[in-house]
Amino acid sequence: MSEKVTVPQLFSQLKLCGEDGEHERGIKIANKILELSPGDSDAIQCKVVSMIQLGQFKDAVSFIDKHAASDRLKLEKSYCLYRCQENSKALASLGETSEDNAEKELLAQVLYRTEQYKDSYSVYEDLMRNFEDDYGDEREANLVAAGALAVSSSGGVGMEESREETYELCYNKACRCIAHGRIKEAQALLTRAQELYRESLLEDDPDMPAEEVEEELALCQLQVAVCAHMQGSLTEAAETYNSIIRSRPSDVALAAVAANNIVTINRDKDVFDSRKKVKIASADGLDQKLTLNQRRAIAFNRCLFYLYTNQSDNLRSAVTALEKQYPSDLPCLLQAAQLQREKKSVKSFDLLKSYAKNHPNSAMRVQLSLAQIQLSQGNVSDAIATLGAIQSLRHRLAMVATLVSLYAETGDIDAAGKVLKDAVASLDGQGSSADKQQLLDLLQFSADFFLEHKQPEAAVEMLLKLRQANPSRVGVIAQLVLAYSSFNSQKAEELSAILPGVAELSSSDLDVDRLESMSGVRQSRRTAKTAEASAAGGAAADAQKKKAKAKKKRKKRLPKNFDSDIKPDPERWLPRWERSTFKKGRHQKKKAMQVGKGTQGSAAGASDKFDASLTTSRVDSPDTKASSPSAAATAGATKPTSAPAAAKKKQSKKKKGGKW
């Protein structure tokens, strides 16, 4: 009879299985322990870890729930849910706050996958500050990646400095530079990333073929093409995209992004190539590999392709799918564009108007399109109302400038001034440097506007804020003097004393002649006369120079044997056959008799010879009358009744074989 195995002995065997990586055997031993000691927490944990190592994530979650160990094995259960793509459940299992660094690491990953990049960045930043281990480089690379995607998705976070010692760090930093619009810096970082990655690949496997190395570098090459695309080098970008697709990368997401970007370059050209690329970009298995923004962009570009190629049925089905998967105002814009192409302008306008009314907080692009249509139709007041309803853009400089311009066009200067004052009040409390610069630009624009429209008190209010930001700015003080002079002359005099005198101005920087010649500068009579005299003197000098430089006229060349006493022939410039002294030969006479031949209108004068109504009657009697043209036409005569004086004589035919 065999000796009975105890629980401590089984745990020793389980420990050896873990050290040797024999996880299947470890699960069997853990089951034996649980038979002897049901509910043993250590055995449950060891079995769960072995199941995770074998990739049995769903079974692990079921086992944890069965033994009610979710609180004790929160990290293990959350990780299994994360690997099963059940991100929302994993996030709920972890909770929002945790003091354990491993749970924080997993929380950052789950937040990254659920595209909460800003929160993920914050968790990684906290880990980098308070925790240190052998995975610092990987953690820093993830931090930079979360920051890059935070910028591209929601404005994100600032651009902090990071190391460039590894391929991952260089690549993620390059992506972050692209998101910030720093393309030149991104290109340099991508070149550095390719060098580092090539070195690491060849260090691990010196005999790796060049084709495999290039395949591994395809991700960097794709970002290089994106940089070229953003800089307008479309041919270079398209060549790189096509080379990546031809290499057939194992990562379907890589090929999908390249194919989508080619479709954006082709637009409505090269339809057959775009159709193939749309199919590649819509391949299966991309939902877990692409971000939400990437999937939405691919779906939207597919709809645009159908719109450009007039595939109405495909467009309708694609727009329906887009509206269902990614609700936004884009499907409405696509439907309106399709109606516009079908010459249904009224329906298109009504669709946009209805969507803007029902979705006032999420119809920014629809409202802008609607305002553009209203302006093109001349409905300025309606366009102002539509633009004023866009709350998210209400105090942007471009929107403020547009509204002020439209109000000024309608003559409502007070409403334009109110828009400027509201925008200044909204930006006055902002603290960032970018907002401060926008405020200064807006204050200067407002001051110029109020001065132009004779509102000096409002201009003074804006100029005082400008002077507070920069007290030594001479231009602002000069404008204050100009504004105060309209209603407070004493204040204008006080400020004018601060302005620099003429002696303080550098003579090299001041061009008096240019100032006097400027339009709008009023000159005294004496100055004007002096300027006129100098101008007249200069004109006379120029005339003398031109006269001195004038070339001598060449003598007239007369023909030989020229006699000035004889009057020249007035027909000397006419062709010989048009002169009155020219004698026509037999050929020319025959040609003159052929009415109806020659160029159009050449026989217009000769037709009068054959009009019987114009010939004088032979009988000079008051009772006889010439026949009218209408009578001749009625009689159907096709030949003149009397032959003309210069009738052609009959020519005798030459007899064959005869003699003269």
HELIX and SHEET records of a PDB file:
HELIX    1   1 VAL A    7  ASP A   20  1                                  14    
HELIX    2   2 HIS A   23  LEU A   36  1                                  14    
HELIX    3   3 SER A   41  GLN A   53  1                                  13    
HELIX    4   4 PHE A   57  LYS A   66  1                                  10    
HELIX    5   5 LYS A   74  ARG A   83  1                                  10    
HELIX    6   6 ASN A   87  LEU A   94  1                                   8    
HELIX    7   7 ASN A  101  ARG A  113  1                                  13    
HELIX    8   8 TYR A  117  ASN A  130  1                                  14    
HELIX    9   9 GLY A  136  SER A  154  1                                  19    
HELIX   10  10 TYR A  167  ALA A  179  1                                  13    
HELIX   11  11 ILE A  183  ASP A  204  1                                  22    
HELIX   12  12 ALA A  210  GLU A  216  1                                   7    
HELIX   13  13 ALA A  218  MET A  230  1                                  13    
HELIX   14  14 LEU A  234  ARG A  246  1                                  13    
HELIX   15  15 VAL A  252  ASN A  266  1                                  15    
HELIX   16  16 VAL A  271  ALA A  281  1                                  11    
HELIX   17  17 LEU A  292  TYR A  308  1                                  17    
HELIX   18  18 SER A  312  GLN A  325  1                                  14    
HELIX   19  19 LEU A  330  ARG A  341  1                                  12    
HELIX   20  20 SER A  345  ASN A  358  1                                  14    
HELIX   21  21 MET A  364  SER A  376  1                                  13    
HELIX   22  22 VAL A  380  GLY A  388  1                                   9    
HELIX   23  23 GLN A  391  LEU A  393  5                                   3    
HELIX   24  24 LEU A  397  THR A  410  1                                  14    
HELIX   25  25 ILE A  413  ASP A  428  1                                  16    
HELIX   26  26 SER A  433  GLU A  452  1                                  20    
HELIX   27  27 PRO A  456  ALA A  469  1                                  14    
HELIX   28  28 VAL A  474  TYR A  484  1                                  11    
HELIX   29  29 SER A  489  SER A  496  1                                   8    
HELIX   30  30 SER A  507  ASP A  509  5                                   3    
HELIX   31  31 VAL A  512  SER A  517  1                                   6    
HELIX   32  32 ARG A  525  LYS A  549  1                                  25    
HELIX   33  33 ARG A  576  GLU A  578  5                                   3    
HELIX   34  34 ARG A  586  MET A  593  1                                   8    
HELIX   35  35 ALA A  606  PHE A  610  5                                   5    
HELIX   36  36 ALA A  612  LEU A  614  5                                   3    
HELIX   37  37 PRO A  629  ALA A  635  1                                   7    
END                                                                             
